[in-house]
Amino acid sequence: VSDSGPGIAEAELENIFVPFYRVTQKDSAIKGMGLGLSIAREIIEAHGGKLEAVSSPGQGSQFTIWLPKV
């Protein structure tokens, strides 16, 4: 899944899967509880997969889900 949003700084990217962590953004109000990505990662890992994120400020973000073939 990819978007063309504001992107995530590399220093914050390593923390986005931590429960209750929310990326700081100057231009917008922070929404949500910071649980969605941590829950998604837990579910994916419970199925033997992994969730990866790649992002650059101003370039959007890309999330890739890897699941084992059964």
Sequence and secondary structure as in RCSB ss.txt:
>XXXX:A:sequence
VSDSGPGIAEAELENIFVPFYRVTQKDSAIKGMGLGLSIAREIIEAHGGKLEAVSSPGQGSQFTIWLPKV
>XXXX:A:secstr
 B  SS   HHHHTTTTSTT     SSS   S S HHHHHHHHHHHTT EEEEEEETTTEEEEEEE    
